[in-house]
Amino acid sequence: MIAGVDEVGLGCLAGPVIASAIVLSGRGGERTYKDSKKTSEKQRAENYYFLRRNCYFGIGIASPLEIDQLNVLKASHLAMIRAVKSLPVKPCKIFIDGKYIPEGIKNAEPVIKGDQLVQEISAASIFAKYYRDSLMAVYHLQFPNYNFKKNKGYPTLEHKDAISAYGLSKIHRKSFKI
């Protein structure tokens, strides 16, 4: 079994970093997956629910506090480790998007632009993005002034203006320069 791992939310001003580990099993391997940045919101939703029903998956979360305490790269590695550990199966090989292997993940290989080259990483990219976007929609209900449903925590002009007007919420990353 081969797993793909990817993370989302590195460049955000608010919310967690989410990592996903996916093993394409059974029907999950029947589809072709693209990098989440190259799919529509509707396609991501369809693929997310298909993967959820037909593949083995793990999710890892690094909170805004962990991002502030560790730095965003170390926090993303922590999220990846958590995602791999939460897989219900043990893959024999793990492909990780990027150029680094988080310490503690065995039998792993980094793949630069892996979300464009390795199906398992592309699937993990879609899964993590949909999961995080859904979480940010929930945060939008708690903190409507920041419009997280639309900006997902990314540094849009509207988001920066909201921070200027209302200050930081409890899910903003305090260590990030705004």
Residue frames as qw, qx, qy, qz and C-alpha x, y, z in Angstrom:
[[0.000, 0.887, 0.462, 0.000, 0.00, 0.00, 0.00],
 [0.406, 0.202, 0.021, 0.891, 1.20, 3.48, -0.91],
 [0.132, -0.821, -0.454, 0.320, 0.16, 6.65, 0.91],
 [0.326, 0.527, 0.119, 0.776, 0.30, 10.23, -0.26],
 [0.356, -0.657, -0.428, 0.509, 0.59, 13.14, 2.16],
 [0.231, 0.486, 0.167, 0.826, -0.04, 16.84, 1.60],
 [0.218, -0.528, -0.522, 0.634, -0.87, 19.85, 3.72],
 [0.109, 0.690, 0.379, 0.607, -2.84, 23.06, 3.28],
 [0.360, -0.893, -0.263, -0.066, -3.04, 26.39, 5.04],
 [0.694, -0.134, -0.110, 0.698, 0.64, 27.32, 5.28],
 [0.251, 0.244, 0.115, 0.930, 0.19, 30.87, 3.96],
 [0.308, -0.728, -0.521, -0.322, -2.94, 31.69, 5.93],
 [0.018, -0.484, 0.357, -0.798, -3.22, 34.35, 8.62],
 [0.593, -0.235, 0.411, -0.652, -5.87, 32.37, 10.49],
 [0.946, 0.041, -0.036, -0.320, -6.85, 28.80, 11.18],
 [0.741, -0.404, 0.521, 0.127, -4.86, 25.58, 11.45],
 [0.270, 0.473, -0.747, -0.381, -2.56, 23.79, 9.07],
 [0.877, 0.044, 0.337, -0.338, -4.31, 20.60, 7.94],
 [0.095, 0.440, -0.841, -0.302, -2.51, 17.56, 6.56],
 [0.892, 0.117, 0.138, -0.414, -4.07, 14.53, 4.96],
 [0.151, -0.361, 0.898, 0.201, -2.68, 11.05, 4.32],
 [0.796, 0.286, 0.040, -0.532, -4.49, 8.96, 1.71],
 [0.300, -0.183, 0.908, 0.229, -4.16, 5.34, 0.62],
 [0.592, 0.267, -0.281, -0.707, -6.04, 4.81, -2.64],
 [0.253, -0.057, 0.963, -0.080, -7.70, 1.45, -2.12],
 [0.372, 0.470, 0.794, -0.104, -10.47, -0.31, -4.01],
 [0.333, 0.789, 0.476, 0.200, -12.70, 2.11, -5.89],
 [0.212, -0.898, 0.027, 0.384, -10.61, 5.08, -4.73],
 [0.413, -0.386, 0.568, 0.598, -7.96, 4.19, -7.27],
 [0.483, 0.511, 0.671, 0.236, -10.46, 4.28, -10.15],
 [0.169, 0.965, 0.197, -0.038, -10.42, 8.07, -10.45],
 [0.593, 0.308, -0.059, 0.742, -7.74, 10.46, -11.61],
 [0.336, -0.848, -0.286, 0.295, -6.97, 13.23, -9.15],
 [0.417, 0.650, -0.031, 0.634, -5.46, 16.66, -9.77],
 [0.306, -0.012, -0.423, 0.853, -3.81, 19.09, -7.40],
 [0.052, -0.686, -0.657, 0.309, -6.51, 20.77, -5.29],
 [0.048, -0.576, 0.039, 0.815, -5.47, 24.18, -6.63],
 [0.121, 0.170, -0.653, -0.729, -6.50, 23.02, -10.12],
 [0.140, -0.401, -0.892, -0.152, -9.97, 21.79, -9.19],
 [0.295, -0.511, -0.167, -0.790, -13.20, 23.65, -8.58],
 [0.348, -0.261, 0.594, -0.677, -14.90, 23.76, -5.20],
 [0.860, 0.074, 0.044, -0.503, -17.59, 21.42, -6.54],
 [0.777, 0.346, -0.525, 0.029, -15.00, 18.93, -7.85],
 [0.124, 0.395, -0.735, 0.537, -13.17, 19.01, -4.50],
 [0.604, -0.154, 0.421, -0.659, -16.41, 18.28, -2.65],
 [0.912, 0.193, -0.170, -0.319, -17.28, 15.35, -4.94],
 [0.639, 0.397, -0.616, 0.236, -13.78, 13.91, -4.67],
 [0.155, -0.414, 0.641, -0.627, -13.63, 14.43, -0.90],
 [0.757, -0.093, 0.340, -0.550, -16.80, 12.42, -0.29],
 [0.889, 0.314, -0.309, -0.126, -15.76, 9.76, -2.80],
 [0.409, 0.462, -0.679, 0.397, -12.35, 9.40, -1.12],
 [0.389, -0.354, 0.548, -0.650, -13.94, 9.36, 2.32],
 [0.883, 0.026, 0.177, -0.434, -16.16, 6.41, 1.30],
 [0.934, 0.345, -0.096, -0.018, -13.61, 4.49, -0.76],
 [0.558, 0.533, -0.461, 0.438, -10.11, 5.05, 0.64],
 [0.672, -0.480, -0.363, 0.432, -8.11, 4.89, 3.83],
 [0.186, 0.759, -0.023, 0.624, -7.43, 8.38, 5.15],
 [0.555, -0.470, -0.408, 0.552, -5.88, 10.16, 8.07],
 [0.060, 0.890, 0.117, 0.437, -6.13, 13.81, 9.10],
 [0.600, -0.264, -0.324, 0.682, -3.60, 15.79, 11.09],
 [0.035, -0.925, -0.223, -0.305, -4.15, 19.26, 12.51],
 [0.504, -0.087, -0.291, 0.808, -1.67, 21.82, 13.83],
 [0.110, -0.860, -0.477, 0.146, -3.46, 24.61, 15.67],
 [0.225, 0.881, -0.029, 0.414, -2.72, 28.33, 15.32],
 [0.531, -0.797, 0.279, -0.077, -1.11, 28.19, 18.78],
 [0.863, -0.154, 0.366, 0.312, 1.19, 25.34, 17.66],
 [0.589, 0.650, 0.168, 0.450, 2.04, 27.32, 14.51],
 [0.086, -0.936, 0.141, -0.311, 2.97, 30.33, 16.67],
 [0.688, -0.634, 0.353, 0.010, 5.02, 28.21, 19.07],
 [0.830, -0.068, 0.457, 0.313, 6.87, 26.02, 16.54],
 [0.099, 0.469, -0.430, -0.765, 6.81, 28.02, 13.24],
 [0.752, 0.338, 0.026, -0.566, 4.65, 27.11, 10.28],
 [0.562, 0.425, -0.692, -0.157, 7.06, 24.58, 8.70],
 [0.053, 0.174, -0.913, 0.365, 7.51, 22.58, 11.92],
 [0.527, 0.168, 0.490, -0.673, 3.77, 22.78, 12.58],
 [0.732, 0.379, -0.286, -0.488, 3.04, 21.46, 9.07],
 [0.399, 0.317, -0.858, 0.064, 5.40, 18.54, 9.76],
 [0.235, -0.027, 0.782, -0.577, 3.57, 17.88, 13.02],
 [0.683, 0.290, 0.152, -0.653, 0.25, 17.83, 11.12],
 [0.643, 0.400, -0.591, -0.276, 1.73, 15.38, 8.58],
 [0.135, 0.219, -0.917, 0.304, 2.98, 13.07, 11.34],
 [0.440, 0.125, 0.596, -0.660, -0.47, 13.15, 12.94],
 [0.711, 0.364, -0.168, -0.577, -2.14, 12.41, 9.58],
 [0.522, 0.338, -0.779, -0.079, 0.08, 9.38, 8.95],
 [0.026, -0.111, 0.872, -0.477, -0.39, 8.10, 12.51],
 [0.534, 0.199, 0.428, -0.701, -4.17, 8.38, 12.16],
 [0.554, 0.261, -0.620, -0.490, -4.27, 6.16, 9.05],
 [0.850, -0.210, 0.296, -0.381, -6.14, 2.93, 9.85],
 [0.963, 0.201, 0.029, 0.175, -3.57, 0.95, 7.81],
 [0.454, -0.686, 0.364, 0.437, 0.22, 0.98, 7.70],
 [0.685, 0.714, -0.102, -0.105, 1.49, 1.84, 4.20],
 [0.878, -0.105, 0.158, 0.439, 4.75, 0.30, 2.98],
 [0.438, 0.146, 0.183, 0.868, 5.70, 3.54, 1.17],
 [0.019, -0.848, -0.404, 0.341, 4.74, 7.17, 1.79],
 [0.418, 0.391, 0.247, 0.782, 5.12, 9.95, -0.76],
 [0.210, -0.736, -0.363, 0.532, 5.16, 13.44, 0.76],
 [0.372, 0.840, 0.218, 0.331, 4.61, 16.64, -1.20],
 [0.175, -0.963, 0.201, -0.029, 7.64, 18.93, -0.96],
 [0.567, 0.584, -0.529, 0.237, 11.32, 18.52, -0.31],
 [0.112, -0.451, 0.716, -0.522, 11.38, 17.51, 3.36],
 [0.644, -0.258, -0.711, -0.113, 10.41, 14.37, 5.24],
 [0.483, -0.696, 0.179, -0.500, 9.08, 15.09, 8.72],
 [0.108, 0.382, -0.859, 0.322, 11.17, 13.40, 11.38],
 [0.454, -0.008, 0.733, -0.505, 9.39, 10.28, 12.55],
 [0.809, 0.405, 0.088, -0.418, 7.74, 9.27, 9.27],
 [0.498, -0.326, 0.761, 0.259, 9.35, 6.05, 8.07],
 [0.488, 0.250, 0.761, 0.347, 9.56, 4.67, 4.50],
 [0.252, 0.871, 0.293, -0.304, 8.90, 8.13, 3.10],
 [0.528, 0.117, 0.374, 0.753, 10.09, 9.91, 0.00],
 [0.113, 0.671, 0.165, -0.714, 9.69, 13.63, -0.69],
 [0.461, 0.425, 0.612, 0.483, 8.35, 14.58, -4.11],
 [0.028, -0.378, 0.011, 0.925, 8.71, 18.17, -5.27],
 [0.474, 0.177, -0.268, -0.820, 5.44, 19.20, -6.95],
 [0.066, 0.021, 0.996, -0.061, 4.11, 15.83, -5.83],
 [0.412, 0.457, 0.539, -0.576, 0.55, 17.14, -5.86],
 [0.536, 0.607, -0.231, -0.539, 0.94, 17.31, -9.66],
 [0.340, 0.484, -0.787, -0.177, 2.88, 14.06, -10.10],
 [0.121, 0.019, -0.971, 0.208, 1.64, 11.43, -7.64],
 [0.440, -0.433, -0.569, -0.543, -2.05, 10.43, -7.53],
 [0.572, -0.485, -0.602, 0.273, -1.99, 9.67, -3.81],
 [0.286, -0.248, -0.206, 0.903, -0.57, 13.12, -3.06],
 [0.177, -0.213, -0.371, -0.887, -3.11, 14.79, -5.37],
 [0.532, -0.499, -0.639, -0.244, -5.90, 12.96, -3.54],
 [0.512, -0.430, -0.472, 0.574, -4.43, 14.01, -0.17],
 [0.136, -0.001, 0.056, 0.989, -4.26, 17.60, -1.42],
 [0.369, -0.375, -0.486, -0.698, -7.96, 17.58, -2.32],
 [0.604, -0.483, -0.630, 0.068, -8.95, 15.88, 0.93],
 [0.438, -0.319, -0.346, 0.766, -6.98, 18.31, 3.12],
 [0.000, -0.101, -0.169, -0.980, -8.20, 21.39, 1.22],
 [0.456, -0.456, -0.539, -0.542, -11.86, 20.42, 1.40],
 [0.606, -0.466, -0.572, 0.295, -11.53, 19.51, 5.09],
 [0.340, -0.228, -0.215, 0.887, -9.84, 22.83, 5.94],
 [0.137, -0.229, -0.318, -0.910, -12.24, 24.92, 3.84],
 [0.536, -0.516, -0.605, -0.284, -15.18, 23.28, 5.65],
 [0.553, -0.429, -0.459, 0.547, -13.56, 24.03, 9.00],
 [0.181, -0.054, -0.002, 0.982, -13.05, 27.67, 8.03],
 [0.324, -0.423, -0.492, -0.688, -16.76, 27.88, 7.11],
 [0.594, -0.570, -0.555, 0.119, -17.54, 26.82, 10.70],
 [0.439, -0.292, -0.217, 0.821, -15.13, 29.46, 12.02],
 [0.012, -0.305, -0.319, -0.897, -16.97, 31.99, 9.85],
 [0.475, -0.628, -0.536, -0.305, -20.08, 31.36, 11.96],
 [0.621, -0.551, -0.337, 0.443, -18.09, 32.12, 15.13],
 [0.313, -0.520, 0.096, 0.789, -16.20, 35.11, 13.69],
 [0.513, 0.678, 0.511, 0.128, -18.35, 36.56, 10.86],
 [0.013, 0.941, -0.078, -0.328, -16.46, 39.88, 10.74],
 [0.307, -0.557, 0.641, 0.430, -13.49, 38.18, 9.05],
 [0.742, 0.476, -0.127, -0.455, -15.45, 36.44, 6.25],
 [0.347, -0.414, 0.835, 0.108, -13.56, 33.15, 6.65],
 [0.735, 0.362, 0.556, -0.141, -16.17, 31.42, 4.49],
 [0.587, 0.809, -0.002, -0.037, -14.82, 33.39, 1.53],
 [0.218, 0.840, -0.487, 0.100, -11.13, 34.01, 2.28],
 [0.943, -0.065, -0.318, 0.076, -10.45, 30.74, 4.19],
 [0.663, -0.675, 0.048, 0.319, -7.97, 32.64, 6.37],
 [0.678, 0.246, 0.202, 0.662, -5.73, 33.71, 3.49],
 [0.270, -0.498, -0.128, 0.814, -4.30, 37.27, 3.47],
 [0.250, 0.648, 0.528, 0.489, -6.78, 38.98, 1.15],
 [0.075, 0.332, -0.076, 0.937, -7.16, 42.76, 1.32],
 [0.580, -0.513, -0.274, -0.570, -10.64, 42.31, 2.80],
 [0.823, -0.348, -0.405, 0.194, -9.25, 40.01, 5.50],
 [0.502, 0.051, -0.259, 0.823, -6.42, 42.43, 6.36],
 [0.181, -0.442, -0.078, -0.875, -8.94, 45.30, 6.55],
 [0.730, -0.508, -0.354, -0.291, -11.08, 43.23, 8.95],
 [0.743, -0.211, -0.375, 0.513, -8.04, 42.61, 11.16],
 [0.221, 0.246, -0.113, 0.937, -7.33, 46.36, 11.18],
 [0.420, -0.462, -0.184, -0.759, -10.93, 47.05, 12.17],
 [0.822, -0.431, -0.154, -0.337, -11.55, 44.24, 14.68],
 [0.317, -0.644, 0.681, -0.147, -8.11, 43.01, 15.77],
 [0.315, 0.251, -0.906, -0.129, -7.07, 39.37, 15.82],
 [0.841, -0.270, -0.123, -0.452, -9.52, 36.58, 16.64],
 [0.661, -0.497, 0.553, -0.103, -8.53, 33.58, 18.74],
 [0.897, 0.187, 0.370, 0.153, -7.82, 31.58, 15.57],
 [0.425, 0.876, -0.204, 0.099, -5.43, 34.12, 14.05],
 [0.852, 0.007, -0.169, 0.495, -1.73, 33.33, 14.03],
 [0.291, -0.938, -0.037, 0.185, -0.15, 35.90, 16.31],
 [0.597, -0.436, 0.391, 0.548, 3.38, 35.30, 14.98],
 [0.523, 0.457, 0.510, 0.508, 2.49, 36.24, 11.39],
 [0.120, -0.314, 0.036, 0.941, 3.25, 39.75, 10.14],
 [0.301, 0.676, 0.673, 0.013, 0.10, 41.41, 8.84]]
